[in-house]
């Protein structure tokens, strides 16, 4: 019997918190990201496959979700951006195997900024 699943875990600087989710193709998987930096009001989501650069999937801010045009049917973004956000990947398939990153940031035209990143890895396994 052929089976497929998705395994997810997250990595945080200086600590590793793991969560494994086994999921079948055509279902969905959700990744969560949170921070506690008061001036950071946006959470950006990126996807990185083994053969490609980082791709921006979208971001959340002030309870608004802004997916990139070519991902608006593949993902659902939720959260407030000020403390938390989530990325839901819809209708899973093998091409969704990737490292997923969230980055918290603040928006300012007048000053430079730093980002806080958390890496999340997803892999679709075949038996």
LUMLUM-550646 format. One record per residue: residue in one letter; x, y, z of N, C-alpha, C, CB in turn. Coordinates in pm, 1 decimal. Glycine has a CB too. Example, Ala and Ser with C-alpha at 12.3 -4.5 7.8 and 13.67 -1.06 7.14 Angstrom:
BEGIN
  resn     neast    nnorth       nup    caeast   canorth      caup     ceast    cnorth       cup    cbeast   cbnorth      cbup
     A    1319.0    -569.0     780.0    1230.0    -450.0     780.0    1320.0    -330.0     780.0    1130.8    -447.3     904.6
     S    1285.0    -225.0     708.0    1367.0    -106.0     714.0    1290.0       3.0     787.0    1408.4     -59.8     572.5
***
This chain:
BEGIN
  resn     neast    nnorth       nup    caeast   canorth      caup     ceast    cnorth       cup    cbeast   cbnorth      cbup
     X      85.2    -118.1       0.0       0.0       0.0       0.0      89.1     123.5       0.0     -96.6       0.3     122.6
     X      67.4     211.2     -94.8     140.5     337.4     -97.3      77.9     433.7       1.5     141.8     398.1    -239.2
     X     161.8     501.4      76.4     110.0     603.4     168.2     202.8     722.7     167.1      94.8     547.6     312.1
     X     148.5     836.5     197.7     225.5     959.6     203.8     186.7    1033.7     329.8     202.4    1047.4      78.1
     X     280.0    1111.0     382.6     250.3    1190.5     501.3     333.0    1317.6     498.7     277.9    1110.1     630.4
     X     297.5    1410.4     582.8     374.3    1533.6     596.3     424.2    1541.3     739.6     288.7    1659.7     558.8
     X     551.6    1569.9     755.3     611.9    1582.5     887.5     653.0    1727.4     907.4     734.3    1486.6     903.8
     X     614.0    1784.6    1017.8     643.0    1924.3    1045.2     715.5    1936.8    1177.4     514.5    2007.7    1046.2
     X     815.8    2023.9    1183.5     876.1    2057.8    1310.8     932.7    2197.2    1302.2     985.0    1956.6    1349.9
     X     953.3    2258.0    1415.9    1003.3    2395.5    1416.7    1135.8    2403.0    1489.7     901.5    2490.3    1481.8
     X    1217.1    2499.1    1449.3    1345.9    2525.1    1512.3    1350.6    2670.1    1556.3    1463.1    2492.9    1416.1
     X    1394.8    2692.8    1676.3    1408.7    2827.9    1728.6    1551.8    2843.1    1777.2    1305.6    2856.8    1843.3
     X    1610.9    2960.8    1761.5    1746.8    2985.3    1806.4    1763.9    2941.9    1951.0    1782.8    3132.7    1790.5
     X    1866.1    2864.1    1979.3    1905.4    2819.0    2112.5    1812.1    2714.4    2172.1    1912.8    2935.9    2204.5
     X    1705.5    2681.5    2106.5    1615.9    2577.0    2157.0    1543.8    2512.4    2039.9    1513.6    2635.0    2259.2
     X    1506.5    2390.1    2057.4    1432.9    2319.7    1952.4    1301.6    2269.5    2009.3    1516.2    2202.0    1894.2
     X    1193.9    2309.5    1949.3    1062.0    2263.1    1988.6    1007.3    2183.7    1871.5     966.7    2382.3    2028.1
     X     977.6    2057.4    1892.1     935.7    1973.9    1781.3     788.8    1938.2    1786.2    1016.7    1849.7    1778.5
     X     729.0    1935.3    1670.2     592.5    1887.4    1656.1     586.1    1815.8    1522.8     487.3    2004.4    1664.9
     X     547.4    1691.7    1525.9     536.9    1614.5    1403.5     389.8    1591.3    1372.8     613.2    1480.1    1415.3
     X     352.8    1619.2    1249.1     215.8    1598.5    1204.1     221.7    1506.1    1083.8     144.6    1734.3    1169.1
     X     149.3    1397.5    1088.5     140.1    1308.2     974.2      10.1    1339.9     902.6     146.8    1157.5    1017.3
     X      22.5    1370.3     774.5     -93.8    1416.1     699.8     -93.8    1353.1     561.4     -95.4    1570.1     689.4
     X    -208.6    1324.9     510.8    -223.6    1266.1     377.8    -229.8    1375.4     271.8    -349.7    1178.0     371.3
     X    -192.0    1341.2     148.6    -205.7    1437.6      39.1    -351.1    1481.9      25.1    -155.2    1376.8     -93.6
     X    -368.5    1598.6     -29.6    -499.1    1661.1     -52.7    -562.6    1717.4      73.8    -592.8    1561.4    -114.6
     X    -503.2    1692.7     190.7    -551.1    1755.5     313.2    -468.7    1881.4     337.0    -541.6    1657.6     435.2
     X    -477.7    1941.8     454.6    -403.0    2064.8     482.4    -315.8    2047.4     606.0    -499.0    2183.7     501.4
     X    -217.7    2135.3     620.1    -130.2    2139.1     737.7    -115.2    2284.4     779.2      10.0    2073.6     708.2
     X    -105.5    2307.8     909.7     -96.4    2444.9     960.5      30.5    2462.4    1043.3    -220.7    2480.0    1045.0
     X     102.1    2571.9    1017.6     222.3    2609.1    1091.4     192.5    2736.1    1169.0     344.4    2628.8     995.9
     X     243.8    2744.6    1291.7     218.2    2861.7    1376.3     348.5    2933.4    1407.1     147.6    2820.7    1507.2
     X     338.8    3063.1    1426.8     454.0    3146.1    1460.1     408.6    3251.9    1559.9     516.1    3211.8    1332.1
     X     491.4    3277.0    1661.3     456.7    3382.6    1757.0     583.6    3452.0    1805.0     377.7    3324.5    1877.6
     X     566.9    3574.5    1851.4     678.2    3652.7    1905.0     623.1    3746.1    2011.4     751.9    3732.8    1792.2
     X     712.2    3808.4    2087.0     668.9    3900.2    2193.3     744.5    4032.4    2187.8     688.3    3835.5    2330.4
     X     770.2    4081.3    2067.7     839.0    4208.9    2049.1     732.6    4313.3    2015.0     949.7    4199.6    1935.9
     X     702.2    4404.6    2107.3     588.4    4496.3    2089.5     591.6    4579.5    1961.3     581.9    4588.8    2205.7
     X     708.6    4620.1    1915.2     714.5    4707.4    1797.8     706.4    4630.3    1665.8     842.2    4788.6    1800.9
     X     710.8    4497.8    1669.3     702.9    4417.5    1547.4     556.5    4385.0    1519.8     787.7    4286.7    1560.1
     X     506.0    4433.9    1408.9     362.7    4423.9    1380.1     329.2    4338.1    1258.2     306.7    4560.9    1359.8
     X     429.1    4277.1    1197.8     406.0    4196.6    1077.7     475.2    4062.2    1090.4     455.6    4270.2     952.0
     X     410.9    3960.4    1038.5     472.2    3828.4    1028.5     470.5    3787.7     881.4     397.1    3722.7    1118.2
     X     590.4    3765.7     826.9     608.6    3724.5     687.9     631.5    3573.8     683.9     727.6    3800.7     621.6
     X     584.3    3508.8     579.7     602.8    3365.4     560.1     678.7    3341.0     430.3     466.7    3291.8     558.5
     X     780.4    3253.3     437.5     864.4    3219.2     322.8     871.2    3067.9     307.0    1006.3    3278.4     339.0
     X     892.9    3025.5     184.3     911.5    2883.5     152.6    1045.7    2868.4      82.8     794.6    2828.2      63.0
     X    1123.0    2767.1     124.8    1250.8    2739.2      59.2    1260.4    2589.9      30.6    1370.7    2786.4     147.1
     X    1267.3    2554.7     -97.8    1286.4    2415.6    -136.4    1435.5    2390.2    -151.0    1210.5    2382.2    -268.6
     X    1474.7    2265.6    -168.1    1616.6    2232.7    -181.3    1679.4    2296.7    -304.4    1634.7    2082.5    -187.0
     X    1602.0    2319.2    -408.5    1658.6    2369.4    -533.5    1626.1    2515.8    -563.5    1610.4    2285.3    -646.0
     X    1563.6    2587.4    -469.3    1523.3    2724.6    -497.9    1559.1    2820.3    -384.9    1374.8    2730.3    -524.2
     X    1558.8    2948.5    -417.2    1577.5    3052.9    -317.5    1451.1    3067.5    -234.2    1614.4    3186.9    -384.5
     X    1459.3    3155.4    -135.2    1340.7    3184.9     -55.2    1232.6    3247.8    -142.4    1376.1    3278.3      62.3
     X    1109.6    3204.5    -121.7     995.2    3260.1    -192.5     899.2    3317.3     -89.7     925.1    3152.6    -281.4
     X     863.4    3443.5    -105.0     766.9    3505.3     -15.2     628.2    3450.2     -45.5     769.1    3659.7     -28.8
     X     562.6    3395.2      57.7     426.5    3344.4      43.2     323.0    3450.9      75.4     405.7    3223.7     132.7
     X     355.2    3537.5     172.7     263.3    3642.4     214.0     294.8    3687.7     355.0     118.7    3594.4     204.8
     X     208.3    3773.9     410.0     230.5    3824.0     545.4      98.4    3863.7     610.1     327.0    3943.6     543.7
     X     103.5    3877.9     742.7     -11.1    3927.2     819.3      30.5    4052.2     895.0     -64.6    3818.5     917.3
     X     -63.0    4145.3     908.6     -41.8    4265.8     989.3    -178.3    4320.0    1028.2      42.2    4373.9     911.6
     X    -189.7    4364.3    1151.0    -313.8    4424.3    1200.0    -436.9    4339.1    1165.8    -330.0    4564.5    1141.7
     X    -424.4    4209.0    1183.5    -530.8    4111.7    1154.9    -569.1    4104.0    1007.4    -652.9    4145.7    1235.4
     X    -485.2    4157.6     919.9    -506.5    4146.9     775.4    -410.4    4043.1     719.8    -486.6    4284.8     704.6
     X    -458.2    3958.8     630.9    -369.7    3863.5     565.0    -349.0    3907.6     420.7    -427.8    3718.9     571.3
     X    -222.8    3900.7     377.7    -185.9    3947.3     244.2    -103.4    3837.8     175.5    -105.7    4082.3     251.4
     X    -169.2    3738.4     114.5     -93.3    3636.4      41.9     -43.7    3691.8     -91.1    -179.6    3510.6      18.6
     X      69.2    3642.0    -136.4     117.0    3677.5    -269.7      18.3    3620.7    -372.0     262.8    3623.1    -294.7
     X       4.3    3690.0    -484.6     -96.9    3653.0    -584.3     -89.2    3506.9    -627.9     -83.1    3741.3    -705.2
     X      32.0    3455.6    -651.5      43.6    3318.7    -701.4      24.3    3212.6    -592.5     178.3    3300.0    -766.0
     X      -0.1    3253.4    -466.3     -24.7    3157.2    -358.3    -161.8    3175.3    -293.3      83.3    3169.8    -252.8
     X    -242.9    3267.8    -341.2    -367.9    3297.8    -270.7    -468.7    3182.9    -271.6    -431.5    3419.1    -331.6
     X    -453.1    3084.4    -358.5    -542.0    2967.4    -356.4    -477.1    2847.3    -288.1    -582.6    2929.8    -498.6
     X    -346.8    2856.9    -259.0    -272.6    2745.4    -200.3    -258.3    2757.9     -49.0    -135.5    2736.0    -263.3
     X    -261.8    2881.8       3.1    -239.2    2903.4     146.2    -349.1    2989.9     206.6    -102.4    2968.7     169.6
     X    -358.4    2981.5     338.1    -445.6    3070.9     414.7    -361.8    3125.1     529.1    -575.7    2996.8     467.4
     X    -355.6    3257.1     541.7    -281.3    3322.9     648.7    -378.9    3374.5     752.7    -194.1    3438.4     593.6
     X    -339.0    3365.2     879.3    -424.0    3412.4     987.4    -334.8    3469.3    1097.3    -514.9    3297.9    1042.0
     X    -394.5    3544.5    1189.1    -320.6    3601.5    1301.4    -324.3    3752.2    1298.6    -177.1    3553.7    1300.6
     X    -261.1    3811.7    1399.0    -261.3    3957.8    1408.1    -129.3    4020.3    1364.8    -292.6    4000.0    1549.2
     X     -23.2    3941.1    1350.3     106.8    3994.8    1313.6     180.3    4056.4    1430.4      91.3    4096.2    1206.0
     X     108.0    4113.1    1525.6     169.5    4178.3    1640.8     221.5    4077.3    1742.8      69.7    4271.5    1707.1
     X     162.7    3959.3    1747.6     207.6    3855.6    1840.8     208.8    3716.9    1778.3     119.4    3854.6    1963.1
     X     118.1    3691.7    1685.8     108.7    3556.5    1631.8      61.0    3556.8    1487.4      15.3    3472.5    1716.7
     X      87.2    3445.9    1423.4      41.3    3425.5    1287.3      42.4    3277.5    1255.9     128.3    3503.1    1187.2
     X     -32.9    3239.3    1155.8     -32.4    3099.8    1113.2     -38.1    3092.2     961.1    -150.8    3022.7    1175.8
     X      20.0    2985.7     911.0      20.9    2956.0     768.3     -45.7    2820.6     751.2     167.1    2956.9     708.8
     X    -152.8    2816.0     675.1    -220.8    2690.2     645.5    -195.0    2658.4     499.1    -375.2    2698.6     676.3
     X    -135.9    2542.2     474.6    -106.8    2497.5     338.9    -220.3    2404.4     298.2      34.2    2425.7     329.2
     X    -288.8    2439.4     191.4    -408.2    2367.0     148.3    -374.4    2260.0      44.8    -511.1    2464.4      91.1
     X    -451.8    2154.5      41.5    -438.8    2046.8     -57.3    -292.8    2005.9     -76.6    -499.0    2090.4    -191.5
     X    -237.0    1945.5      27.7     -96.0    1907.4      27.6     -60.1    1816.6     -88.7     -61.1    1839.3     157.0
     X      60.5    1840.4    -141.3     116.1    1757.6    -247.1     267.5    1753.9    -229.3      76.9    1811.6    -388.8
     X     334.6    1668.5    -303.5     478.8    1650.7    -287.4     555.8    1781.4    -304.6     529.5    1548.2    -386.8
     X     510.3    1869.3    -390.6     581.3    1995.9    -413.9     575.6    2090.2    -293.8     523.4    2065.8    -535.4
     X     497.1    2055.9    -192.4     492.9    2137.1     -70.7     605.0    2101.6      26.5     358.8    2120.4      -1.9
     X     685.0    1999.7      -6.2     800.2    1965.1      76.8     900.4    2078.7      70.9     865.1    1831.5      30.8
     X     929.7    2139.9     186.6    1016.7    2256.9     188.8    1047.6    2295.7     331.8     952.3    2374.5     114.1
     X    1139.3    2390.2     347.0    1162.2    2456.3     474.5    1076.9    2582.5     471.5    1316.2    2488.5     498.9
     X     996.3    2603.5     574.4     910.8    2721.4     583.7     963.2    2811.4     694.5     762.7    2681.6     609.9
     X     971.2    2940.1     665.9    1021.1    3037.7     762.3     914.0    3141.9     791.0    1149.6    3105.3     710.1
     X     907.2    3183.2     916.0     830.3    3302.8     947.5     929.5    3406.3     998.6     716.4    3273.7    1053.3
     X     904.0    3530.7     970.2     990.4    3640.5    1013.5     903.5    3752.8    1066.6    1080.7    3690.8     897.2
     X     930.3    3794.0    1189.7     857.3    3906.1    1249.4     933.8    4033.6    1220.7     837.6    3886.4    1403.2
     X     862.6    4139.8    1188.1     926.9    4265.1    1151.0     836.3    4382.2    1185.8     961.7    4266.5    1001.2
     X     895.2    4500.3    1193.6     812.9    4620.2    1206.4     826.3    4700.1    1078.9     854.0    4705.4    1330.3
     X     728.3    4781.9    1051.8     727.1    4861.3     929.3     763.4    5004.5     962.6     589.1    4854.5     859.4
     X     867.2    5053.5     897.1     908.2    5191.5     917.9     982.3    5240.2     794.9     996.4    5205.1    1044.1
     X     948.2    5356.5     750.6    1015.1    5416.0     636.1    1141.9    5488.0     679.9     921.3    5512.5     563.3
     X    1143.6    5537.0     803.0    1251.6    5623.3     849.8    1366.7    5550.8     919.0    1196.1    5723.9     942.5
     X    1350.6    5426.6     959.6    1457.9    5362.8    1035.1    1487.0    5223.9     982.2    1422.4    5355.8    1182.6
     X    1605.1    5175.0    1016.6    1638.7    5038.3     979.0    1571.7    4943.7    1077.1    1792.9    5016.4     976.5
     X    1571.0    4816.6    1044.7    1504.7    4720.8    1132.2    1577.0    4587.1    1131.4    1359.4    4702.0    1090.4
     X    1545.4    4507.1    1227.6    1595.5    4370.6    1236.1    1476.2    4276.8    1224.8    1674.7    4346.5    1369.4
     X    1503.7    4151.4    1197.6    1395.5    4054.8    1189.8    1421.6    3938.9    1284.8    1378.8    4003.8    1046.3
     X    1316.0    3876.4    1327.3    1320.7    3755.9    1408.6    1268.5    3644.2    1321.6    1237.6    3770.3    1541.6
     X    1347.0    3538.1    1305.2    1306.1    3429.6    1217.2    1293.7    3299.5    1293.9    1404.7    3413.7    1102.5
     X    1200.5    3219.2    1251.2    1182.1    3084.8    1305.4    1169.8    2991.7    1185.7    1055.1    3075.4    1400.6
     X    1247.0    2886.4    1183.3    1243.0    2792.8    1071.4    1145.0    2680.8    1101.1    1383.1    2735.6    1042.6
     X    1067.4    2645.7    1001.8     971.6    2536.1    1012.2     993.3    2446.7     891.7     823.0    2588.0    1019.6
     X    1006.0    2317.8     912.4    1034.5    2228.2     800.8     915.6    2137.0     776.1    1161.3    2145.3     827.9
     X     882.7    2121.0     650.4     776.3    2028.9     611.9     830.0    1935.4     505.2     650.6    2105.4     560.8
     X     798.9    1809.5     515.6     842.4    1713.1     415.2     729.1    1615.2     388.8     970.8    1638.2     461.0
     X     704.1    1587.4     263.1     606.2    1485.8     227.6     684.1    1357.6     202.8     520.4    1527.7     101.5
     X     651.9    1253.8     276.1     724.5    1127.6     268.0     645.4    1026.8     186.5     753.4    1072.2     408.3
     X     716.5     942.7     113.0     653.2     837.8      32.7     697.3     703.6      86.6     689.3     851.6    -118.4
     X     607.1     611.6      95.6     638.5     474.8     138.6     639.3     383.8      19.0     537.9     424.2     243.6
***
